[in-house]
Amino acid sequence: MSQVKIIECPRDAMQGIKDFIPTEKKVQYIQSLLRVGFDTIDFGSFVSPKAIPQMVDTAEVLAQLDLSQTQSKLLAIIANTKGAELASVHKEIQYLGFPFSISENFQMRNTHKTIAESIVTLQEILEIANKSNKEVVAYLSMGFGNPYGDPWNVEIVGEWTEKLANMGVKILSLSDTIGSSTPEVIDYLFSNLIPKYPEIERVVNVLMVQLKVLVVAQWQKTI
């Protein structure tokens, strides 16, 4: 491995806070992260306010950020083509993050679409991203285990990696959505998937659940 990229995700923590965080506080916090030197900041989302009310002001936050002194790139989460279209008009955003789960149950809970429907949506998002000079980051949630009773094993993760790669996905985020990963599973997946698909950049969200708890606690102290 010649390079390690660190992605910070304030969006995931903020969207879990019930009380609305004022736009100016979001701007202040994200602006401070932009000075740290992270490769990418997952800063907001263009998702229905009914689903994630905390992120309703993402466009306002973006408009107030000073990006003149940072090399960090910005990522916004989208869940459908409408969100992709809204995010794609902002030249400041480099990445569109799409949550795709290999668990049928979790995909329905998260986006209210089946896996088959989500594949169609992902293809449309890839086309929108290509036209607007964006990169799509596909989040492979439940990448390290599945508590919902759906079939899961490392071979299934490999099969979906191949399918997404064939669709044109260049960046894949293996997400430990529920904190179930083990050193053995992590070692196997990365030892086998990276050599097989060298053209895909991989991001790993192994500690997402634990980090989210810590960041939410910190936010609650400051708001």
Helices and strands as residue ranges (DSSP letters): E 7-8, H 10-14, H 23-34, E 40-46, G 53-55, H 58-64, E 73-78, H 81-88, E 93-101, H 104-111, H 115-131, E 135-141, H 154-167, E 171-175, H 183-196, E 201-205, H 208-222
